[in-house]
C-alpha cells in the first residue's frame, strides 16, 4: 500500500511524458506509485516506459477510447489513499505532491485539492487555478488566469471543478462512482467526477502554494479548437449540466444554449475551421441532447 497513486493518462506524447516522469523523480514526497494509462499510443511510449521507468505501473489500451476511460482504469488500478492526476504535458514542482497531501489530510471534508497550473513557457503566469460555474448560464469561469503565480501563495481557493492536475480523496470517488466514460469521454470528464463529489458535500479547493507547469502555447488561443475539440466542447457541456445540475439550473442552462452555439460558431470562424467546424458544433449539440453512448472521432 502507498499513500498516493500518481495517475497519468497519455496518448502519443512520449517526450513530454518522459519529462514529467523525470520531474516526479525529484519529488520531496516519496510514498507514491505511478500509473500510466496509454490510450493506444503508436510513438514508442510503451518501449520508453519499459526501458527507462520499469517501476511504473503501465496499462495500455488496444484501441483509443479517449481520456475518461483512461482515468477510470487508473482509479481502479490505484492502491493509494489519494489519487493525483496529472496530464502528460506537465512538469511538477518537487514539493507539490507533499503540499497537496498535507493539506487534504488536515480536512476530511476536502474531496479534491489541486495545484495552481502555470505556463511552462511563462512560469510566473497563472494559466488556471480552478473554475466556477456562473449562476444562470452555467458558464465555466476560470479563476486567476494571467495573475503572477506567486501572488496566490497562501491562498485556498474554493472552486467547482479543475482541469489538468488535481488530487482526489479515493474515499470520495468510491462514494461517487466512476466517470460515465461512454457518455462523457473527453472535455469535462474529470470535472464531471469532481463536481459530483462536491455535490455530495465535499470541498473542492485549489492550493495556491502548490504548482505545476503546463506545456501549452499561451498564444494559441482558439486555434487549438479543431473539429474534435469543437464537438466535445458543446456535447460534454450539455451532458454535464443535464446530469448534475438541479432542475432550476438546467432550465437556465438550456435557455442559454443559443448563446453557447453562437460563441462556438464564432470560434469556428476565428480558428478557420469552415464547414467542417460548423458541422462539428451542430453534431455536438444534437448528440448532447440525444445523449448517445458513443465516442466520435471527428
TORMI-23884 format. One record per residue: residue number from 1; residue in three letters; x negated, z negated, y of N, C-alpha, C, O in turn. Coordinates in pm, whole numbers, plus 50000, padded with zeros to 5 digits. Example, Ala and Ser with C-alpha at 12.3 -4.5 7.8 and 13.67 -1.06 7.14 Angstrom:
! residues 2
PT   num   residu     n_X     n_Z     n_Y    ca_X    ca_Z    ca_Y     c_X     c_Z     c_Y     o_X     o_Z     o_Y
PT     1      ALA   48681   49220   49431   48770   49220   49550   48680   49220   49670   48576   49154   49668
PT     2      SER   48715   49292   49775   48633   49286   49894   48710   49213   50003   48659   49196   50114
! end
This chain:
! residues 298
PT   num   residu     n_X     n_Z     n_Y    ca_X    ca_Z    ca_Y     c_X     c_Z     c_Y     o_X     o_Z     o_Y
PT     1      UNK   49916   50000   49880   50000   50000   50000   49912   50000   50125   49805   49939   50128
PT     2      UNK   49960   50070   50227   49890   50076   50354   49987   50038   50464   50109   50036   50443
PT     3      UNK   49934   50007   50580   50019   49970   50693   50086   50092   50755   50204   50089   50787
PT     4      UNK   50010   50201   50771   50059   50320   50841   50035   50444   50757   49929   50462   50697
PT     5      UNK   50135   50530   50755   50119   50665   50700   50114   50762   50817   50211   50772   50892
PT     6      UNK   50004   50833   50833   49992   50935   50937   50039   51066   50876   49979   51116   50781
PT     7      UNK   50146   51122   50931   50211   51240   50874   50191   51360   50966   50221   51354   51085
PT     8      UNK   50139   51469   50909   50106   51587   50988   50170   51711   50926   50121   51760   50824
PT     9      UNK   50276   51763   50984   50327   51895   50940   50234   52004   50993   50184   51993   51105
PT    10      UNK   50211   52108   50915   50122   52214   50963   50167   52349   50910   50235   52360   50808
PT    11      UNK   50127   52453   50985   50153   52591   50940   50055   52684   51011   50067   52709   51131
PT    12      UNK   49958   52735   50936   49863   52836   50984   49791   52797   51113   49775   52878   51204
PT    13      UNK   49747   52670   51119   49664   52627   51233   49546   52546   51180   49526   52430   51218
PT    14      UNK   49470   52609   51093   49362   52540   51022   49262   52474   51116   49226   52358   51096
PT    15      UNK   49218   52547   51218   49114   52492   51306   49165   52376   51389   49094   52277   51410
PT    16      UNK   49288   52386   51437   49344   52276   51515   49369   52155   51425   49348   52041   51467
PT    17      UNK   49413   52179   51305   49433   52070   51209   49301   52001   51179   49295   51878   51175
PT    18      UNK   49196   52078   51158   49064   52019   51133   49024   51927   51248   48977   51815   51225
PT    19      UNK   49041   51974   51371   49006   51894   51489   49085   51763   51493   49030   51657   51524
PT    20      UNK   49215   51770   51461   49297   51649   51459   49247   51551   51353   49236   51432   51379
PT    21      UNK   49217   51602   51234   49171   51514   51127   49040   51446   51163   49019   51329   51128
PT    22      UNK   48951   51517   51231   48827   51453   51275   48853   51347   51381   48785   51244   51383
PT    23      UNK   48950   51370   51468   48982   51268   51568   49038   51142   51501   49013   51031   51548
PT    24      UNK   49113   51157   51393   49167   51042   51322   49056   50960   51255   49072   50840   51234
PT    25      UNK   48946   51025   51221   48833   50951   51164   48776   50850   51261   48714   50751   51220
PT    26      UNK   48797   50874   51391   48742   50784   51494   48838   50670   51528   48809   50590   51617
PT    27      UNK   48950   50661   51459   49049   50560   51492   48994   50419   51474   48924   50390   51377
PT    28      UNK   49026   50331   51570   48987   50190   51559   49073   50117   51457   49036   50010   51408
PT    29      UNK   49189   50174   51425   49276   50119   51322   49245   50192   51191   49243   50315   51187
PT    30      UNK   49223   50118   51086   49173   50179   50962   49272   50174   50846   49254   50246   50747
PT    31      UNK   49375   50093   50855   49464   50074   50741   49573   50180   50740   49691   50151   50761
PT    32      UNK   49532   50304   50714   49630   50413   50710   49591   50518   50607   49475   50533   50571
PT    33      UNK   49692   50590   50561   49675   50708   50480   49711   50829   50565   49778   50816   50667
PT    34      UNK   49668   50947   50523   49702   51071   50592   49776   51162   50494   49729   51186   50383
PT    35      UNK   49891   51210   50538   49971   51304   50459   49983   51433   50538   50036   51433   50649
PT    36      UNK   49936   51543   50483   49952   51675   50544   50054   51752   50462   50037   51769   50341
PT    37      UNK   50159   51799   50527   50259   51883   50460   50245   52023   50517   50270   52047   50635
PT    38      UNK   50205   52113   50432   50172   52251   50470   50290   52342   50434   50328   52355   50318
PT    39      UNK   50348   52405   50536   50467   52488   50515   50426   52631   50476   50463   52728   50542
PT    40      UNK   50349   52640   50366   50309   52768   50306   50212   52847   50395   50230   52967   50416
PT    41      UNK   50110   52779   50447   50007   52847   50526   49931   52949   50443   49919   52936   50321
PT    42      UNK   49881   53053   50511   49805   53158   50444   49666   53175   50507   49599   53276   50483
PT    43      UNK   49622   53077   50586   49497   53091   50663   49382   53010   50606   49281   52991   50674
PT    44      UNK   49394   52962   50483   49286   52883   50423   49298   52734   50447   49203   52660   50423
PT    45      UNK   49413   52688   50494   49431   52545   50519   49409   52463   50392   49343   52359   50397
PT    46      UNK   49463   52508   50281   49452   52431   50156   49306   52412   50116   49266   52302   50078
PT    47      UNK   49228   52517   50123   49086   52508   50085   49011   52414   50180   48926   52336   50136
PT    48      UNK   49041   52423   50309   48976   52336   50406   49004   52190   50378   48913   52107   50381
PT    49      UNK   49130   52156   50349   49167   52018   50320   49094   51968   50195   49036   51860   50195
PT    50      UNK   49097   52047   50090   49038   52003   49963   48887   51990   49972   48829   51903   49907
PT    51      UNK   48822   52076   50051   48676   52073   50061   48624   51969   50159   48521   51905   50134
PT    52      UNK   48695   51950   50271   48644   51865   50378   48713   51730   50390   48655   51634   50442
PT    53      UNK   48837   51721   50342   48915   51597   50357   48984   51564   50225   49107   51561   50220
PT    54      UNK   48908   51540   50118   48968   51520   49986   49055   51395   49976   49135   51383   49883
PT    55      UNK   49040   51302   50070   49119   51180   50070   49260   51202   50124   49345   51113   50112
PT    56      UNK   49286   51316   50184   49418   51345   50240   49518   51373   50129   49489   51445   50034
PT    57      UNK   49635   51316   50142   49746   51345   50051   49807   51478   50098   49868   51485   50204
PT    58      UNK   49790   51583   50018   49826   51718   50060   49946   51770   49982   49947   51768   49859
PT    59      UNK   50046   51816   50054   50168   51872   49995   50184   52013   50052   50180   52031   50174
PT    60      UNK   50203   52111   49965   50219   52248   50012   50349   52309   49962   50380   52302   49843
PT    61      UNK   50424   52368   50055   50546   52439   50016   50511   52576   49959   50415   52640   50003
PT    62      UNK   50586   52621   49863   50562   52753   49804   50610   52865   49896   50562   52978   49886
PT    63      UNK   50704   52834   49985   50751   52929   50085   50790   52852   50211   50822   52733   50202
PT    64      UNK   50788   52918   50329   50818   52847   50453   50963   52794   50454   51056   52863   50412
PT    65      UNK   50978   52672   50505   51111   52611   50517   51137   52560   50658   51246   52510   50686
PT    66      UNK   51039   52571   50747   51041   52514   50882   51016   52363   50877   51012   52304   50769
PT    67      UNK   50999   52304   50994   50930   52174   51002   51014   52054   50956   50957   51955   50912
PT    68      UNK   51147   52060   50966   51227   51943   50929   51205   51905   50782   51193   51786   50750
PT    69      UNK   51200   52003   50695   51174   51976   50553   51036   51913   50535   51019   51823   50452
PT    70      UNK   50938   51958   50611   50804   51900   50605   50807   51753   50645   50740   51670   50584
PT    71      UNK   50883   51722   50747   50893   51582   50792   50957   51496   50683   50910   51386   50654
PT    72      UNK   51064   51545   50624   51129   51470   50516   51034   51448   50399   51029   51338   50342
PT    73      UNK   50960   51551   50362   50867   51539   50250   50760   51434   50279   50722   51357   50190
PT    74      UNK   50712   51430   50403   50612   51330   50440   50670   51189   50433   50603   51097   50386
PT    75      UNK   50792   51173   50479   50857   51042   50473   50869   50996   50328   50838   50881   50296
PT    76      UNK   50914   51085   50241   50934   51049   50102   50803   51018   50030   50800   50940   49935
PT    77      UNK   50694   51080   50075   50564   51056   50012   50489   50938   50072   50387   50895   50017
PT    78      UNK   50538   50884   50183   50465   50781   50256   50470   50645   50186   50567   50613   50117
PT    79      UNK   50363   50567   50205   50354   50432   50150   50347   50327   50258   50349   50207   50227
PT    80      UNK   50337   50366   50384   50319   50271   50491   50447   50206   50539   50557   50256   50516
PT    81      UNK   50432   50092   50607   50545   50026   50673   50589   50106   50795   50705   50100   50837
PT    82      UNK   50495   50180   50852   50521   50262   50970   50470   50404   50943   50372   50423   50872
PT    83      UNK   50539   50502   51000   50501   50642   50980   50471   50703   51117   50559   50713   51202
PT    84      UNK   50347   50742   51136   50304   50802   51263   50298   50953   51246   50206   51006   51184
PT    85      UNK   50398   51022   51302   50399   51168   51301   50317   51219   51419   50331   51171   51531
PT    86      UNK   50233   51317   51392   50159   51383   51499   50145   51531   51462   50103   51563   51352
PT    87      UNK   50181   51619   51555   50172   51762   51529   50027   51806   51521   49939   51742   51579
PT    88      UNK   50002   51915   51450   49865   51952   51414   49780   52000   51531   49658   52008   51518
PT    89      UNK   49841   52030   51646   49765   52079   51761   49738   51969   51862   49742   51992   51983
PT    90      UNK   49709   51849   51813   49680   51734   51897   49544   51674   51866   49485   51700   51761
PT    91      UNK   49496   51593   51959   49382   51504   51938   49431   51364   51973   49495   51345   52076
PT    92      UNK   49400   51267   51888   49449   51131   51905   49336   51043   51958   49226   51043   51903
PT    93      UNK   49362   50967   52064   49262   50872   52115   49232   50767   52008   49321   50731   51930
PT    94      UNK   49109   50717   52003   49071   50625   51895   49158   50500   51883   49181   50453   51772
PT    95      UNK   49208   50447   51996   49283   50322   51988   49435   50342   51990   49509   50244   51998
PT    96      UNK   49482   50467   51982   49626   50493   51993   49705   50432   51878   49805   50364   51901
PT    97      UNK   49664   50455   51756   49739   50401   51641   49740   50249   51647   49842   50185   51621
PT    98      UNK   49626   50190   51680   49617   50044   51688   49716   49989   51791   49783   49889   51765
PT    99      UNK   49724   50053   51908   49815   50007   52012   49961   50020   51970   50042   49932   51996
PT   100      UNK   49994   50131   51905   50132   50151   51861   50172   50047   51756   50282   49992   51761
PT   101      UNK   50082   50021   51662   50112   49923   51557   50131   49784   51617   50226   49713   51583
PT   102      UNK   50041   49744   51705   50052   49611   51766   50184   49597   51840   50246   49491   51837
PT   103      UNK   50225   49704   51908   50349   49694   51985   50471   49687   51894   50557   49600   51912
PT   104      UNK   50481   49775   51797   50600   49780   51713   50612   49655   51626   50723   49616   51588
PT   105      UNK   50499   49591   51595   50503   49468   51516   50551   49348   51596   50593   49248   51539
PT   106      UNK   50545   49357   51729   50587   49245   51813   50736   49240   51837   50788   49138   51882
PT   107      UNK   50808   49350   51807   50951   49355   51835   51022   49428   51721   51012   49550   51708
PT   108      UNK   51092   49352   51639   51159   49413   51523   51276   49502   51563   51331   49573   51478
PT   109      UNK   51314   49500   51692   51421   49587   51739   51372   49726   51776   51453   49814   51804
PT   110      UNK   51241   49749   51777   51186   49880   51807   51191   49966   51681   51131   49933   51579
PT   111      UNK   51264   50078   51689   51273   50168   51576   51168   50277   51580   51116   50319   51477
PT   112      UNK   51137   50323   51702   51038   50429   51721   50959   50401   51847   51017   50368   51951
PT   113      UNK   50827   50414   51840   50741   50399   51957   50647   50519   51961   50595   50562   51858
PT   114      UNK   50626   50572   52079   50544   50694   52093   50436   50675   52197   50451   50596   52290
PT   115      UNK   50325   50747   52182   50226   50752   52288   50267   50851   52396   50358   50932   52374
PT   116      UNK   50203   50845   52510   50218   50948   52612   50146   51073   52565   50033   51065   52515
PT   117      UNK   50210   51188   52580   50144   51315   52548   50084   51374   52676   50156   51404   52771
PT   118      UNK   49952   51389   52677   49881   51451   52788   49832   51589   52744   49822   51618   52625
PT   119      UNK   49800   51672   52842   49749   51805   52809   49603   51796   52761   49523   51723   52819
PT   120      UNK   49571   51869   52657   49434   51873   52607   49341   51935   52709   49228   51889   52727
PT   121      UNK   49387   52041   52778   49303   52109   52876   49303   52039   53013   49216   52064   53096
PT   122      UNK   49401   51953   53035   49410   51874   53159   49434   51729   53118   49546   51679   53131
PT   123      UNK   49331   51660   53070   49352   51532   53002   49403   51418   53090   49438   51312   53038
PT   124      UNK   49409   51437   53220   49466   51332   53305   49603   51370   53357   49650   51313   53456
PT   125      UNK   49669   51467   53292   49801   51510   53337   49902   51492   53224   49882   51541   53112
PT   126      UNK   50011   51421   53254   50115   51397   53155   50191   51526   53127   50238   51593   53219
PT   127      UNK   50201   51560   53000   50290   51667   52959   50430   51613   52934   50531   51677   52964
PT   128      UNK   50434   51491   52878   50560   51443   52823   50547   51295   52792   50448   51253   52730
PT   129      UNK   50644   51215   52833   50644   51072   52799   50780   51031   52742   50832   50924   52773
PT   130      UNK   50836   51118   52659   50969   51095   52605   51074   51161   52693   51043   51220   52796
PT   131      UNK   51200   51151   52650   51308   51218   52722   51437   51138   52709   51455   51060   52615
PT   132      UNK   51525   51159   52805   51660   51102   52800   51761   51214   52818   51727   51322   52867
PT   133      UNK   51885   51188   52778   51992   51286   52792   52075   51254   52916   52110   51138   52940
PT   134      UNK   52107   51357   52993   52192   51337   53110   52332   51297   53064   52372   51325   52951
PT   135      UNK   52406   51233   53153   52532   51170   53115   52640   51269   53073   52708   51248   52973
PT   136      UNK   52655   51377   53148   52765   51470   53123   52721   51597   53049   52775   51629   52943
PT   137      UNK   52623   51668   53103   52579   51791   53039   52500   51766   52911   52489   51854   52826
PT   138      UNK   52444   51644   52898   52357   51608   52786   52228   51689   52790   52167   51719   52687
PT   139      UNK   52188   51723   52910   52061   51794   52930   51946   51703   52892   51948   51583   52921
PT   140      UNK   51844   51760   52827   51726   51683   52789   51630   51677   52908   51579   51780   52952
PT   141      UNK   51606   51557   52959   51524   51538   53079   51391   51475   53038   51388   51359   52997
PT   142      UNK   51284   51550   53048   51151   51497   53018   51107   51400   53126   51132   51423   53245
PT   143      UNK   51042   51292   53085   51003   51186   53178   50855   51194   53213   50770   51216   53127
PT   144      UNK   50826   51175   53341   50690   51162   53396   50603   51286   53379   50480   51276   53390
PT   145      UNK   50662   51401   53353   50582   51523   53342   50508   51550   53472   50568   51547   53580
PT   146      UNK   50377   51577   53463   50295   51605   53579   50229   51483   53641   50142   51498   53726
PT   147      UNK   50268   51363   53600   50206   51241   53652   50063   51227   53598   50032   51284   53494
PT   148      UNK   49977   51152   53667   49847   51119   53608   49869   51032   53484   49948   50938   53488
PT   149      UNK   49800   51062   53376   49821   50989   53251   49796   50838   53269   49871   50756   53217
PT   150      UNK   49691   50804   53342   49656   50663   53355   49753   50586   53445   49750   50463   53447
PT   151      UNK   49839   50658   53518   49937   50590   53602   50045   50522   53519   50120   50438   53570
PT   152      UNK   50055   50558   53389   50155   50497   53302   50100   50379   53224   50171   50317   53145
PT   153      UNK   49973   50346   53246   49910   50233   53179   49993   50106   53201   50026   50071   53314
PT   154      UNK   50027   50039   53091   50102   49915   53101   50253   49932   53102   50325   49833   53089
PT   155      UNK   50303   50054   53117   50447   50077   53118   50503   50084   52976   50439   50134   52885
PT   156      UNK   50624   50032   52960   50702   50050   52838   50829   50122   52880   50912   50066   52952
PT   157      UNK   50846   50246   52836   50949   50336   52888   51059   50354   52784   51033   50403   52674
PT   158      UNK   51179   50313   52818   51293   50328   52728   51339   50474   52729   51362   50531   52836
PT   159      UNK   51352   50535   52613   51387   50677   52604   51493   50698   52497   51527   50607   52421
PT   160      UNK   51545   50820   52492   51636   50860   52384   51561   50926   52270   51584   50894   52153
PT   161      UNK   51471   51020   52303   51402   51097   52200   51259   51126   52244   51223   51110   52361
PT   162      UNK   51178   51169   52147   51040   51211   52172   51017   51345   52101   51099   51390   52021
PT   163      UNK   50905   51406   52131   50855   51520   52054   50705   51502   52037   50643   51419   52104
PT   164      UNK   50648   51578   51948   50503   51591   51932   50437   51478   51856   50368   51505   51758
PT   165      UNK   50454   51352   51896   50395   51240   51822   50476   51113   51848   50523   51089   51959
PT   166      UNK   50490   51032   51742   50572   50911   51753   50558   50834   51622   50528   50891   51517
PT   167      UNK   50579   50703   51631   50568   50617   51513   50705   50557   51480   50766   50490   51563
PT   168      UNK   50751   50582   51358   50877   50526   51309   50852   50393   51237   50748   50375   51173
PT   169      UNK   50946   50303   51248   50955   50191   51156   51024   50244   51030   51138   50289   51037
PT   170      UNK   50957   50240   50918   51013   50302   50798   51146   50239   50757   51234   50307   50705
PT   171      UNK   51159   50112   50781   51285   50044   50752   51402   50110   50826   51511   50122   50771
PT   172      UNK   51378   50153   50950   51483   50218   51029   51521   50353   50968   51639   50389   50966
PT   173      UNK   51422   50426   50919   51452   50555   50854   51533   50534   50728   51626   50610   50699
PT   174      UNK   51498   50431   50652   51571   50405   50528   51718   50373   50556   51805   50403   50475
PT   175      UNK   51745   50312   50671   51883   50281   50709   51957   50404   50762   52077   50418   50742
PT   176      UNK   51884   50491   50830   51949   50606   50895   51963   50726   50803   52055   50807   50819
PT   177      UNK   51873   50739   50706   51869   50857   50621   51777   50963   50678   51736   50955   50794
PT   178      UNK   51745   51063   50598   51652   51168   50637   51718   51270   50731   51837   51262   50758
PT   179      UNK   51638   51363   50779   51687   51472   50865   51768   51569   50781   51723   51608   50673
PT   180      UNK   51887   51612   50825   51962   51715   50753   51895   51851   50776   51940   51931   50858
PT   181      UNK   51788   51875   50702   51695   51983   50736   51755   52123   50723   51707   52216   50788
PT   182      UNK   51855   52141   50642   51914   52274   50629   52001   52308   50749   52028   52426   50774
PT   183      UNK   52045   52209   50823   52132   52233   50938   52054   52233   51069   52090   52304   51162
PT   184      UNK   51949   52152   51076   51868   52148   51198   51720   52154   51156   51649   52053   51163
PT   185      UNK   51675   52271   51112   51541   52283   51054   51426   52280   51155   51312   52255   51117
PT   186      UNK   51457   52304   51283   51349   52314   51382   51408   52294   51522   51526   52320   51546
PT   187      UNK   51325   52246   51613   51359   52231   51754   51465   52122   51773   51585   52149   51784
PT   188      UNK   51418   51998   51778   51508   51885   51793   51533   51810   51664   51607   51712   51662
PT   189      UNK   51471   51857   51556   51493   51793   51426   51438   51650   51424   51497   51562   51362
PT   190      UNK   51326   51627   51492   51271   51491   51499   51355   51403   51591   51379   51286   51561
PT   191      UNK   51398   51461   51704   51485   51388   51794   51616   51348   51727   51672   51243   51757
PT   192      UNK   51665   51431   51636   51788   51401   51562   51774   51267   51490   51861   51181   51499
PT   193      UNK   51663   51250   51421   51640   51126   51347   51617   51010   51443   51670   50901   51421
PT   194      UNK   51540   51031   51549   51513   50925   51646   51641   50875   51714   51662   50755   51730
PT   195      UNK   51727   50971   51753   51850   50932   51823   51947   50863   51728   52020   50772   51767
PT   196      UNK   51948   50908   51605   52033   50842   51505   51988   50697   51486   52071   50607   51474
PT   197      UNK   51858   50676   51485   51803   50540   51475   51842   50457   51597   51878   50340   51584
PT   198      UNK   51836   50517   51715   51874   50444   51836   52022   50406   51833   52058   50295   51874
PT   199      UNK   52107   50496   51785   52249   50468   51778   52280   50352   51682   52386   50291   51690
PT   200      UNK   52188   50323   51592   52205   50211   51501   52168   50078   51566   52184   49972   51505
PT   201      UNK   52118   50082   51690   52085   49960   51761   51938   49934   51783   51902   49833   51844
PT   202      UNK   51851   50022   51734   51708   50008   51756   51669   50060   51895   51743   50138   51956
PT   203      UNK   51554   50017   51944   51498   50069   52068   51404   50183   52038   51331   50180   51939
PT   204      UNK   51405   50286   52124   51305   50392   52122   51227   50383   52252   51286   50391   52360
PT   205      UNK   51095   50366   52244   51016   50344   52365   50888   50427   52361   50833   50455   52254
PT   206      UNK   50841   50464   52481   50709   50524   52496   50614   50417   52551   50647   50348   52647
PT   207      UNK   50498   50406   52489   50398   50307   52529   50296   50374   52620   50218   50458   52575
PT   208      UNK   50298   50336   52747   50216   50405   52847   50066   50393   52827   49991   50476   52879
PT   209      UNK   50021   50293   52753   49877   50272   52734   49821   50351   52616   49700   50353   52596
PT   210      UNK   49907   50415   52537   49862   50493   52420   49876   50641   52453   49972   50683   52516
PT   211      UNK   49778   50721   52408   49779   50862   52447   49734   50953   52332   49650   50918   52249
PT   212      UNK   49795   51073   52331   49746   51185   52252   49733   51304   52347   49789   51304   52456
PT   213      UNK   49657   51406   52303   49631   51523   52387   49675   51649   52313   49623   51682   52206
PT   214      UNK   49772   51717   52371   49839   51830   52307   49775   51961   52355   49767   51986   52475
PT   215      UNK   49730   52042   52262   49659   52165   52296   49757   52281   52314   49770   52368   52227
PT   216      UNK   49825   52280   52427   49912   52391   52467   49872   52433   52608   49813   52355   52683
PT   217      UNK   49905   52557   52642   49869   52610   52773   49971   52562   52876   50088   52599   52868
PT   218      UNK   49929   52479   52975   50026   52430   53074   50084   52539   53162   50184   52518   53229
PT   219      UNK   50021   52658   53161   50069   52768   53244   50159   52864   53167   50212   52960   53224
PT   220      UNK   50177   52839   53039   50251   52933   52956   50398   52941   52994   50456   53050   52999
PT   221      UNK   50459   52827   53022   50598   52824   53068   50695   52893   52973   50688   52874   52852
PT   222      UNK   50785   52974   53030   50890   53037   52950   50836   53146   52858   50907   53191   52768
PT   223      UNK   50714   53189   52878   50658   53294   52794   50645   53250   52648   50632   53334   52559
PT   224      UNK   50648   53120   52624   50637   53070   52487   50767   53092   52408   50769   53076   52286
PT   225      UNK   50874   53129   52478   51003   53144   52411   51018   53284   52353   51066   53377   52419
PT   226      UNK   50976   53296   52227   51004   53419   52153   51146   53411   52097   51218   53314   52125
PT   227      UNK   51188   53510   52021   51325   53512   51970   51357   53391   51883   51468   53339   51886
PT   228      UNK   51259   53347   51805   51279   53232   51716   51308   53106   51797   51401   53031   51765
PT   229      UNK   51228   53082   51899   51249   52962   51982   51381   52969   52057   51450   52868   52072
PT   230      UNK   51417   53087   52105   51542   53102   52178   51661   53071   52087   51754   53002   52127
PT   231      UNK   51657   53121   51966   51765   53100   51871   51785   52951   51843   51896   52899   51851
PT   232      UNK   51675   52882   51811   51687   52742   51774   51707   52651   51895   51758   52540   51881
PT   233      UNK   51667   52695   52013   51690   52614   52133   51838   52586   52152   51876   52475   52188
PT   234      UNK   51921   52687   52130   52065   52668   52152   52134   52618   52025   52220   52531   52032
PT   235      UNK   52098   52673   51910   52164   52630   51785   52141   52482   51759   52237   52408   51734
PT   236      UNK   52016   52437   51763   51985   52298   51732   52047   52203   51834   52090   52092   51799
PT   237      UNK   52052   52245   51959   52112   52161   52064   52260   52136   52034   52309   52024   52049
PT   238      UNK   52330   52239   51994   52474   52225   51965   52495   52131   51846   52578   52041   51851
PT   239      UNK   52420   52153   51739   52436   52070   51619   52401   51925   51649   52469   51833   51604
PT   240      UNK   52295   51905   51725   52251   51770   51761   52364   51691   51825   52399   51582   51778
PT   241      UNK   52422   51745   51932   52520   51668   52009   52656   51663   51939   52730   51565   51954
PT   242      UNK   52689   51766   51863   52814   51760   51788   52807   51649   51684   52905   51578   51662
PT   243      UNK   52692   51635   51619   52678   51535   51514   52668   51393   51568   52724   51300   51510
PT   244      UNK   52598   51373   51678   52554   51239   51717   52621   51182   51841   52615   51061   51862
PT   245      UNK   52685   51264   51923   52748   51211   52045   52888   51158   52018   52957   51208   51929
PT   246      UNK   52930   51058   52094   53071   51017   52087   53160   51128   52140   53113   51220   52207
PT   247      UNK   53290   51119   52108   53383   51228   52139   53380   51265   52287   53380   51384   52320
PT   248      UNK   53378   51167   52377   53383   51197   52521   53263   51279   52566   53276   51369   52649
PT   249      UNK   53146   51248   52511   53025   51322   52550   53019   51459   52482   52963   51553   52538
PT   250      UNK   53077   51470   52363   53089   51602   52301   53168   51696   52392   53130   51812   52412
PT   251      UNK   53279   51646   52447   53365   51729   52530   53290   51777   52654   53297   51896   52687
PT   252      UNK   53219   51688   52722   53147   51729   52843   53033   51825   52808   53001   51915   52885
PT   253      UNK   52972   51805   52690   52867   51898   52646   52924   52036   52621   52866   52135   52665
PT   254      UNK   53037   52044   52549   53098   52175   52520   53139   52248   52647   53125   52370   52657
PT   255      UNK   53190   52173   52745   53226   52235   52872   53103   52290   52945   53113   52380   53027
PT   256      UNK   52986   52233   52914   52861   52275   52979   52793   52391   52909   52694   52444   52960
PT   257      UNK   52844   52433   52792   52778   52539   52716   52758   52669   52796   52653   52731   52782
PT   258      UNK   52854   52712   52880   52828   52833   52959   52704   52821   53048   52635   52919   53073
PT   259      UNK   52677   52699   53097   52558   52678   53181   52433   52691   53095   52335   52753   53137
PT   260      UNK   52436   52634   52975   52322   52646   52885   52295   52793   52850   52180   52838   52853
PT   261      UNK   52399   52866   52818   52382   53006   52780   52325   53086   52898   52237   53170   52880
PT   262      UNK   52377   53058   53017   52325   53127   53136   52177   53098   53157   52098   53186   53191
PT   263      UNK   52140   52971   53134   51999   52934   53151   51911   53007   53050   51806   53061   53087
PT   264      UNK   51953   53011   52923   51869   53074   52822   51865   53226   52838   51765   53288   52801
PT   265      UNK   51969   53285   52891   51963   53427   52924   51867   53452   53040   51801   53556   53045
PT   266      UNK   51860   53358   53132   51761   53365   53241   51620   53359   53182   51531   53434   53223
PT   267      UNK   51599   53267   53085   51469   53256   53020   51434   53386   52948   51319   53431   52952
PT   268      UNK   51532   53447   52882   51511   53576   52815   51456   53678   52914   51361   53750   52883
PT   269      UNK   51516   53683   53031   51472   53779   53133   51332   53747   53183   51248   53836   53195
PT   270      UNK   51305   53619   53212   51173   53580   53263   51063   53602   53159   50950   53636   53194
PT   271      UNK   51098   53581   53032   50999   53597   52925   50985   53741   52880   50898   53773   52800
PT   272      UNK   51072   53831   52933   51065   53972   52898   51104   54003   52755   51046   54091   52693
PT   273      UNK   51203   53930   52701   51241   53947   52561   51350   54052   52539   51376   54091   52425
PT   274      UNK   51412   54098   52645   51506   54209   52635   51625   54181   52545   51669   54067   52532
PT   275      UNK   51676   54287   52482   51795   54277   52400   51773   54188   52277   51866   54119   52233
PT   276      UNK   51655   54188   52223   51627   54102   52108   51642   53955   52145   51693   53876   52066
PT   277      UNK   51598   53920   52264   51614   53783   52311   51759   53748   52335   51803   53638   52301
PT   278      UNK   51835   53841   52393   51978   53818   52416   52050   53797   52284   52133   53706   52271
PT   279      UNK   52019   53881   52185   52082   53866   52053   52048   53732   51989   52132   53670   51924
PT   280      UNK   51924   53687   52009   51883   53558   51952   51964   53444   52012   52006   53354   51940
PT   281      UNK   51985   53447   52144   52063   53342   52211   52208   53344   52162   52264   53240   52129
PT   282      UNK   52268   53462   52157   52407   53472   52113   52422   53429   51968   52518   53360   51934
PT   283      UNK   52327   53470   51882   52332   53429   51742   52316   53278   51728   52381   53216   51644
PT   284      UNK   52230   53219   51812   52213   53074   51811   52341   53002   51850   52375   52899   51793
PT   285      UNK   52412   53057   51949   52540   52999   51991   52642   53006   51876   52707   52907   51846
PT   286      UNK   52654   53123   51814   52751   53141   51706   52718   53050   51588   52807   52983   51534
PT   287      UNK   52591   53047   51547   52554   52965   51432   52565   52816   51464   52598   52736   51376
PT   288      UNK   52537   52779   51588   52553   52640   51625   52697   52595   51614   52725   52485   51568
PT   289      UNK   52790   52680   51656   52932   52648   51650   52984   52655   51506   53062   52570   51464
PT   290      UNK   52941   52758   51432   52989   52776   51295   52919   52682   51196   52972   52653   51089
PT   291      UNK   52800   52636   51233   52729   52534   51156   52690   52578   51015   52716   52505   50919
PT   292      UNK   52629   52695   50998   52585   52734   50862   52460   52657   50820   52378   52620   50904
PT   293      UNK   52446   52632   50692   52327   52565   50641   52228   52670   50593   52211   52691   50473
PT   294      UNK   52164   52735   50688   52062   52833   50650   51952   52834   50755   51973   52796   50870
PT   295      UNK   51834   52877   50713   51718   52887   50801   51696   53033   50838   51659   53114   50754
PT   296      UNK   51720   53064   50963   51698   53202   51007   51555   53218   51060   51502   53131   51129
PT   297      UNK   51497   53331   51026   51367   53369   51081   51391   53491   51169   51410   53602   51120
PT   298      UNK   51389   53467   51299   51428   53571   51395   51306   53653   51435   51318   53746   51515
! end
